[in-house]
C-alpha cells in the first residue's frame, strides 16, 4: 500500500502507482539539461565521462580545469575546456557542478552562479561548512537550488538521512563514521603496523592524498559534521576536533574493540549543542563499528527515540558521481515543477 513512482534517469514526471488511480505519464525524453562543470578530477570526471554522464539527458556546456588545458580523453568530444571558471558560467548552462574543492575561488564562483539564478550542485564540504548558510540564502533569494549530497558521505545518503529525520520530528543526536582514510589507517594499526607505515599503505592504496592532513587531523570529518548539524538544527557548530595522529590515539580499554574516528553532535539540556570529532573504541557489535575501508556509516536519533541509519561508500569516483547525478535529478524535477507552475499560471 505504499505509493511509488517509475521514471527514467533525470526524467520528470513519472508514472505514479499507489492506493489511488494510477497517474500514467508517457512523455518522451526530457530536453537535455545544460550543465557547466568546474573541476573534472575524481568526482567531476565520473559525471562528465562519456560512459557515466547519461548521454542525451545532460549536455555539458563547458568544463573548467586547473592548470594547462591538455587533451582530456575522459571528457565528451567537443566539450569546451578552459582554466577560467567564469567562462563556464557564461557557457549557457542552467546548472553548475562545482567539484573543484577548496573554499576560494569556489565560494565566489558558487555565489555568482546562484546570484544569476543558476542551481548549483557541489561536493565541496569545506565550502558548505564555512559558507553554507550564506549561499543557501543567496539561492533562496534568486529562485535557485543549492544541492550538496556528494559533500557528505559520497554514495551514502547522509544529508538525505538527516532531512528525513527532521521531517519526522526534532533530532536529538547525530553520530557517524565519516572518513574512510581513517578507517583504513586505524585497521592497519590494529593489525600491528606503525602509524607511518599505515599512512603510506593508505596512500599507495589510493585512500589517502599525498598530504593526508585533512583526513588524519579530523578536519574532513568535522566539515562533514558541520553540514549535517546545519541540516538538523540550523546552526553553525563549534566542533572540538581530535585527529588520529599517533600521539592522540587512546589506549584500548578492552580487548576486541574497534577503533574509529567518530563524529558526534547532540542537543543537551536547554538545547545546548555539543559536537566532537575524535578517535574512539567501539564495541564490534555497534552499527558504526561496521564501517570498513571507504565505507561510511551514519546514525540519527530523534527526540522520540526513533533511529535512522545510513551506510555506503564515502569516497571514490563512482559513489561521488552517483550522489551528483541524484542532485541533478532533483534539479530536473525542480525545473519541471517550475514549468508546470508557469503553464498553470498562464491558464489561470
Secondary structure in CASP SS format (residue, H / E / C, confidence):
PFRMAT SS
TARGET T0000
AUTHOR 0000-0000-0000
METHOD secondary structure of the structure
MODEL  1
X C 1.00
X C 1.00
X C 1.00
X E 1.00
X E 1.00
X E 1.00
X C 1.00
X C 1.00
X C 1.00
X C 1.00
X C 1.00
X C 1.00
X C 1.00
X C 1.00
X E 1.00
X E 1.00
X E 1.00
X C 1.00
X C 1.00
X C 1.00
X C 1.00
X C 1.00
X E 1.00
X C 1.00
X C 1.00
X C 1.00
X C 1.00
X C 1.00
X C 1.00
X C 1.00
X C 1.00
X C 1.00
X E 1.00
X E 1.00
X E 1.00
X E 1.00
X E 1.00
X E 1.00
X C 1.00
X C 1.00
X C 1.00
X H 1.00
X H 1.00
X H 1.00
X H 1.00
X H 1.00
X H 1.00
X H 1.00
X C 1.00
X C 1.00
X C 1.00
X C 1.00
X C 1.00
X C 1.00
X E 1.00
X C 1.00
X C 1.00
X E 1.00
X E 1.00
X E 1.00
X E 1.00
X E 1.00
X E 1.00
X E 1.00
X C 1.00
X C 1.00
X C 1.00
X C 1.00
X C 1.00
X C 1.00
X C 1.00
X C 1.00
X C 1.00
X C 1.00
X C 1.00
X C 1.00
X C 1.00
X C 1.00
X C 1.00
X C 1.00
X E 1.00
X E 1.00
X C 1.00
X C 1.00
X H 1.00
X H 1.00
X H 1.00
X H 1.00
X H 1.00
X C 1.00
X C 1.00
X C 1.00
X C 1.00
X C 1.00
X E 1.00
X E 1.00
X E 1.00
X E 1.00
X C 1.00
X C 1.00
X C 1.00
X C 1.00
X C 1.00
X C 1.00
X C 1.00
X H 1.00
X H 1.00
X H 1.00
X H 1.00
X H 1.00
X H 1.00
X H 1.00
X H 1.00
X H 1.00
X H 1.00
X C 1.00
X C 1.00
X C 1.00
X E 1.00
X E 1.00
X E 1.00
X E 1.00
X C 1.00
X C 1.00
X H 1.00
X H 1.00
X H 1.00
X H 1.00
X H 1.00
X H 1.00
X H 1.00
X H 1.00
X H 1.00
X H 1.00
X H 1.00
X H 1.00
X H 1.00
X H 1.00
X H 1.00
X H 1.00
X H 1.00
X C 1.00
X C 1.00
X C 1.00
X C 1.00
X E 1.00
X E 1.00
X C 1.00
X H 1.00
X H 1.00
X H 1.00
X C 1.00
X C 1.00
X C 1.00
X C 1.00
X C 1.00
X C 1.00
X H 1.00
X H 1.00
X H 1.00
X H 1.00
X H 1.00
X H 1.00
X H 1.00
X H 1.00
X H 1.00
X H 1.00
X H 1.00
X C 1.00
X C 1.00
X E 1.00
X E 1.00
X E 1.00
X E 1.00
X E 1.00
X E 1.00
X E 1.00
X C 1.00
X C 1.00
X H 1.00
X H 1.00
X H 1.00
X H 1.00
X H 1.00
X H 1.00
X H 1.00
X H 1.00
X H 1.00
X H 1.00
X H 1.00
X C 1.00
X C 1.00
X C 1.00
X C 1.00
X H 1.00
X H 1.00
X H 1.00
X H 1.00
X H 1.00
X H 1.00
X H 1.00
X H 1.00
X H 1.00
X H 1.00
X C 1.00
X C 1.00
X C 1.00
X C 1.00
X C 1.00
X C 1.00
X C 1.00
X C 1.00
X H 1.00
X H 1.00
X H 1.00
X H 1.00
X C 1.00
X C 1.00
X H 1.00
X H 1.00
X H 1.00
X H 1.00
X H 1.00
X H 1.00
X H 1.00
X H 1.00
X H 1.00
X H 1.00
X H 1.00
X H 1.00
X H 1.00
X H 1.00
X H 1.00
X C 1.00
X C 1.00
X C 1.00
X C 1.00
X C 1.00
X E 1.00
X E 1.00
X E 1.00
X C 1.00
X C 1.00
X C 1.00
X C 1.00
X H 1.00
X H 1.00
X H 1.00
X C 1.00
X C 1.00
X C 1.00
X C 1.00
X C 1.00
X C 1.00
X C 1.00
X C 1.00
X C 1.00
X E 1.00
X E 1.00
X E 1.00
X E 1.00
X E 1.00
X E 1.00
X E 1.00
X E 1.00
X E 1.00
X E 1.00
X C 1.00
X H 1.00
X H 1.00
X H 1.00
X C 1.00
X E 1.00
X E 1.00
X E 1.00
X E 1.00
X E 1.00
X E 1.00
X E 1.00
X E 1.00
X E 1.00
X E 1.00
X C 1.00
X C 1.00
X C 1.00
X C 1.00
X C 1.00
X H 1.00
X H 1.00
X H 1.00
X C 1.00
X C 1.00
X C 1.00
X C 1.00
X E 1.00
X E 1.00
X E 1.00
X E 1.00
X E 1.00
X E 1.00
X E 1.00
X E 1.00
X C 1.00
X C 1.00
X C 1.00
X C 1.00
X E 1.00
X E 1.00
X E 1.00
X E 1.00
X E 1.00
X E 1.00
X E 1.00
X C 1.00
X C 1.00
X C 1.00
X H 1.00
X H 1.00
X H 1.00
X H 1.00
X H 1.00
X H 1.00
X H 1.00
X H 1.00
X H 1.00
X H 1.00
X H 1.00
X H 1.00
X H 1.00
X H 1.00
X H 1.00
X H 1.00
X H 1.00
X H 1.00
X H 1.00
X H 1.00
X H 1.00
X H 1.00
X H 1.00
X H 1.00
X H 1.00
X H 1.00
X H 1.00
X H 1.00
X H 1.00
X H 1.00
X H 1.00
X C 1.00
END
